[in-house]
Amino acid sequence: MLLGEVVGKVWADRILSPLQGRRLVLVRVRPDGPDLVAVDPLNVGIGTTVLVVTDEAAAAVTGEATVDAAVVALVADAGTAPTTD
């Protein structure tokens, strides 16, 4: 799973028929990962922190073999545990 922030929506001029009607979002992977396009079955908003699964997990979540990234959770708090010195 990848932690990221939704930075935009993606519109396709042409798309494979199994992806027709699917919402696509642009996710910036944290902390300095690449941007990726993910299928968004949760209808998340821009600025939302999300968990994204890739590869076979994304295909399983969406039921479509052509999908290689999918949003699976909205993250309320991505803080880190306090360290003990």
Backbone as ProteinMPNN parsed JSONL, in Angstrom:
{"seq_chain_A": "MLLGEVVGKVWADRILSPLQGRRLVLVRVRPDGPDLVAVDPLNVGIGTTVLVVTDEAAAAVTGEATVDAAVVALVADAGTAPTTD", "coords_chain_A": {"N_chain_A": [[0.836, -1.182, 0.0], [0.355, 2.264, -0.611], [0.854, 5.51, 0.685], [-0.648, 8.564, 0.043], [-1.456, 11.805, -1.415], [-4.332, 13.178, -2.857], [-4.093, 15.032, -5.715], [-5.362, 15.961, -7.909], [-7.915, 15.597, -10.492], [-8.427, 13.264, -13.16], [-9.118, 13.289, -16.567], [-10.01, 11.399, -19.345], [-9.603, 11.439, -22.862], [-10.041, 9.309, -24.539], [-10.862, 6.011, -23.604], [-10.437, 2.668, -22.373], [-13.101, 0.328, -22.705], [-13.747, -1.221, -20.311], [-13.076, 0.607, -18.366], [-14.783, 2.697, -18.603], [-16.78, 5.189, -17.177], [-15.527, 5.078, -14.749], [-14.063, 6.845, -12.093], [-11.109, 8.751, -12.14], [-8.149, 9.653, -10.433], [-5.384, 11.833, -9.661], [-2.653, 11.0, -7.794], [-0.278, 11.991, -5.437], [2.397, 10.367, -4.265], [3.555, 9.87, -0.961], [6.693, 10.081, 0.859], [8.189, 11.502, -1.082], [7.454, 10.403, -3.481], [6.559, 9.293, -6.844], [3.983, 10.801, -8.935], [0.838, 9.216, -9.477], [-1.777, 7.711, -11.412], [-4.913, 6.746, -10.292], [-7.709, 4.532, -9.995], [-10.728, 5.597, -8.564], [-12.857, 4.474, -6.449], [-14.072, 5.502, -4.2], [-14.77, 8.153, -4.383], [-13.163, 10.425, -3.605], [-11.92, 13.646, -2.464], [-9.968, 16.413, -3.774], [-6.886, 17.028, -2.186], [-7.217, 15.218, -0.184], [-5.9, 12.739, 1.981], [-4.903, 9.513, 1.162], [-4.982, 5.879, 0.971], [-3.459, 3.791, -1.345], [-3.659, 0.941, -3.374], [-1.751, -1.285, -5.438], [-1.123, -3.024, -8.564], [-1.92, -6.472, -8.504], [-3.621, -6.331, -6.286], [-5.05, -3.953, -6.713], [-6.405, -4.629, -9.064], [-8.007, -6.674, -8.031], [-9.612, -5.284, -6.175], [-11.096, -3.583, -7.819], [-12.177, -5.316, -9.632], [-11.308, -5.493, -12.208], [-8.964, -6.383, -14.551], [-7.29, -4.634, -15.942], [-6.707, -2.508, -14.307], [-4.241, -0.942, -12.396], [-3.784, 0.588, -10.15], [-5.509, 1.685, -7.296], [-7.638, 3.591, -5.192], [-8.177, 2.837, -1.832], [-8.77, 3.604, 0.751], [-9.648, 6.387, 2.848], [-7.594, 8.509, 4.666], [-7.566, 9.545, 7.938], [-5.684, 10.405, 9.807], [-2.306, 10.641, 9.463], [-0.173, 10.621, 11.123], [2.938, 10.123, 12.896], [4.152, 7.771, 15.293], [5.092, 8.837, 18.564], [8.521, 9.239, 19.426], [10.715, 7.65, 21.742], [13.173, 8.911, 23.784]], "CA_chain_A": [[0.0, 0.0, 0.0], [1.048, 3.535, -0.688], [0.183, 6.655, 1.279], [-0.496, 9.699, -0.854], [-2.441, 12.879, -1.389], [-4.996, 13.417, -4.133], [-3.727, 16.376, -6.164], [-6.182, 16.364, -9.04], [-8.745, 14.629, -11.193], [-7.913, 12.941, -14.492], [-10.137, 13.015, -17.572], [-9.439, 10.772, -20.528], [-10.312, 11.673, -24.123], [-10.442, 7.961, -24.943], [-10.582, 5.089, -22.502], [-10.899, 1.305, -22.618], [-14.489, 0.158, -22.28], [-13.921, -1.623, -18.914], [-12.838, 1.74, -17.476], [-15.819, 3.706, -18.825], [-17.56, 5.53, -15.997], [-14.704, 5.03, -13.525], [-13.423, 8.109, -11.745], [-9.661, 8.652, -12.047], [-7.536, 10.76, -9.704], [-3.935, 11.92, -9.641], [-2.209, 10.877, -6.409], [1.153, 12.22, -5.184], [2.825, 9.418, -3.236], [4.387, 10.476, 0.087], [6.981, 11.496, 1.037], [8.68, 12.116, -2.319], [7.252, 9.441, -4.551], [6.03, 9.81, -8.11], [2.532, 10.901, -9.071], [0.248, 8.1, -10.211], [-3.212, 7.776, -11.673], [-5.589, 5.626, -9.633], [-9.166, 4.443, -10.02], [-11.236, 6.105, -7.282], [-14.222, 4.022, -6.164], [-14.567, 6.144, -2.982], [-15.144, 9.528, -4.682], [-12.404, 11.29, -2.705], [-11.718, 15.008, -2.924], [-8.605, 16.909, -3.897], [-6.319, 17.362, -0.888], [-7.466, 14.114, 0.735], [-4.859, 11.729, 2.138], [-5.509, 8.216, 0.833], [-4.175, 4.683, 0.764], [-3.606, 3.264, -2.706], [-3.06, -0.366, -3.633], [-1.309, -1.399, -6.821], [-0.966, -4.328, -9.202], [-3.001, -7.451, -8.355], [-4.578, -5.861, -5.264], [-5.914, -2.969, -7.369], [-7.281, -5.369, -9.968], [-8.986, -7.391, -7.211], [-10.528, -4.311, -5.579], [-11.986, -3.03, -8.833], [-12.749, -6.37, -10.458], [-10.893, -5.261, -13.583], [-7.552, -6.728, -14.693], [-6.504, -3.537, -16.512], [-6.437, -1.494, -13.28], [-3.032, -1.232, -11.626], [-3.743, 1.422, -8.946], [-6.865, 2.009, -6.844], [-7.805, 4.154, -3.857], [-8.927, 1.888, -1.005], [-9.121, 4.163, 2.063], [-9.368, 7.771, 3.19], [-6.79, 8.505, 5.886], [-7.902, 10.66, 8.81], [-4.488, 10.885, 10.477], [-1.128, 9.89, 9.02], [0.906, 11.006, 12.018], [3.845, 9.072, 13.311], [4.167, 7.531, 16.738], [6.145, 9.591, 19.22], [9.725, 8.474, 19.719], [11.198, 7.758, 23.12], [14.621, 9.175, 23.805]], "C_chain_A": [[0.875, 1.238, 0.0], [0.209, 4.615, -0.029], [0.404, 7.842, 0.364], [-1.591, 10.716, -0.67], [-3.018, 13.065, -2.784], [-4.718, 14.865, -4.538], [-4.525, 16.832, -7.379], [-7.042, 15.242, -9.572], [-8.145, 14.416, -12.573], [-9.1, 12.633, -15.395], [-9.455, 12.449, -18.799], [-10.277, 11.129, -21.758], [-10.857, 10.364, -24.683], [-10.037, 7.023, -23.827], [-11.096, 3.703, -22.868], [-12.296, 1.127, -22.049], [-14.639, -0.339, -20.841], [-13.716, -0.481, -17.914], [-13.846, 2.868, -17.673], [-16.585, 3.939, -17.527], [-16.777, 5.472, -14.694], [-14.056, 6.395, -13.316], [-11.923, 7.86, -11.585], [-9.123, 9.875, -11.318], [-6.021, 10.676, -9.808], [-3.496, 11.959, -8.185], [-0.7, 11.115, -6.345], [1.548, 11.347, -3.998], [3.755, 10.127, -2.256], [5.559, 9.583, 0.416], [7.431, 12.165, -0.257], [8.499, 11.197, -3.514], [6.715, 10.084, -5.809], [4.514, 10.012, -8.029], [2.045, 9.662, -9.803], [-1.235, 8.327, -10.391], [-3.846, 6.533, -11.072], [-7.086, 5.692, -9.884], [-9.659, 4.805, -8.62], [-12.668, 5.659, -7.034], [-14.849, 4.715, -4.958], [-14.98, 7.595, -3.182], [-14.476, 10.521, -3.725], [-12.226, 12.675, -3.319], [-10.243, 15.353, -3.034], [-8.128, 17.368, -2.519], [-6.482, 16.266, 0.152], [-6.262, 13.179, 0.782], [-5.511, 10.361, 1.986], [-4.474, 7.1, 0.874], [-4.498, 4.152, -0.621], [-2.961, 1.892, -2.761], [-2.721, -0.438, -5.114], [-1.327, -2.856, -7.279], [-2.16, -5.239, -8.957], [-4.041, -7.014, -7.325], [-5.547, -4.85, -5.876], [-6.889, -3.651, -8.315], [-8.372, -6.101, -9.186], [-10.035, -6.44, -6.629], [-11.558, -3.832, -6.594], [-12.678, -4.086, -9.684], [-12.371, -6.238, -11.928], [-9.389, -5.444, -13.714], [-6.694, -5.593, -15.238], [-6.131, -2.461, -15.494], [-5.191, -1.877, -12.495], [-2.824, -0.293, -10.44], [-5.174, 1.8, -8.578], [-6.832, 2.564, -5.431], [-8.654, 3.186, -3.044], [-9.323, 2.453, 0.354], [-8.817, 5.65, 2.108], [-8.659, 7.746, 4.533], [-7.115, 9.745, 6.699], [-6.662, 11.252, 9.465], [-3.317, 10.013, 10.052], [0.08, 10.263, 9.878], [1.791, 9.82, 12.368], [3.814, 8.933, 14.822], [5.293, 8.327, 17.375], [7.345, 8.685, 19.529], [10.106, 8.662, 21.174], [12.694, 7.939, 23.078], [15.272, 8.57, 25.012]], "O_chain_A": [[1.982, 1.248, 0.539], [-1.014, 4.631, -0.171], [1.535, 8.101, -0.049], [-2.522, 10.53, 0.113], [-2.283, 13.104, -3.771], [-5.055, 15.801, -3.814], [-4.378, 17.969, -7.828], [-6.916, 14.089, -9.161], [-7.44, 15.28, -13.093], [-9.972, 11.834, -15.051], [-8.43, 12.97, -19.241], [-11.507, 11.123, -21.703], [-11.962, 10.305, -25.22], [-9.005, 7.21, -23.183], [-12.083, 3.578, -23.594], [-12.632, 1.715, -21.021], [-15.586, 0.079, -20.175], [-14.128, -0.581, -16.758], [-13.775, 3.886, -16.985], [-16.989, 2.987, -16.859], [-17.321, 5.789, -13.636], [-13.563, 7.013, -14.26], [-11.515, 6.875, -10.969], [-9.578, 10.996, -11.55], [-5.452, 9.604, -10.013], [-3.91, 12.838, -7.427], [0.062, 10.516, -7.104], [1.093, 11.559, -2.874], [4.633, 10.889, -2.662], [5.425, 8.369, 0.258], [7.069, 13.317, -0.496], [9.3, 11.214, -4.449], [6.448, 11.286, -5.835], [3.852, 9.454, -7.154], [2.753, 9.118, -10.651], [-1.868, 9.046, -9.618], [-3.389, 5.414, -11.302], [-7.663, 6.775, -9.973], [-9.086, 4.377, -7.618], [-13.604, 6.383, -7.372], [-16.042, 4.541, -4.708], [-15.49, 8.218, -2.251], [-15.146, 11.353, -3.114], [-12.361, 12.856, -4.529], [-9.385, 14.679, -2.465], [-8.869, 18.014, -1.779], [-5.942, 16.372, 1.254], [-5.674, 12.863, -0.252], [-6.54, 10.081, 2.601], [-3.268, 7.338, 0.82], [-5.661, 4.073, -1.017], [-1.854, 1.696, -2.259], [-3.321, 0.252, -5.938], [-1.518, -3.779, -6.487], [-3.299, -4.829, -9.176], [-5.226, -7.306, -7.487], [-6.742, -4.889, -5.585], [-8.065, -3.293, -8.364], [-9.524, -6.146, -9.617], [-11.22, -6.769, -6.6], [-12.74, -3.692, -6.278], [-13.652, -3.79, -10.376], [-13.035, -6.804, -12.796], [-8.619, -4.74, -13.061], [-5.482, -5.587, -15.02], [-5.315, -1.589, -15.795], [-5.087, -2.994, -11.989], [-1.786, -0.367, -9.782], [-5.96, 2.188, -9.443], [-6.094, 2.074, -4.577], [-9.718, 2.757, -3.492], [-10.136, 1.846, 1.051], [-7.86, 6.121, 1.494], [-9.081, 7.033, 5.443], [-6.963, 10.867, 6.216], [-6.587, 12.465, 9.662], [-3.329, 8.798, 10.255], [1.218, 10.224, 9.41], [1.423, 8.665, 12.155], [3.484, 9.879, 15.537], [6.354, 8.476, 16.769], [7.18, 7.508, 19.852], [9.847, 9.711, 21.765], [13.399, 7.19, 22.401], [16.484, 8.695, 25.187]]}, "name": "protein", "num_of_chains": 1, "seq": "MLLGEVVGKVWADRILSPLQGRRLVLVRVRPDGPDLVAVDPLNVGIGTTVLVVTDEAAAAVTGEATVDAAVVALVADAGTAPTTD"}
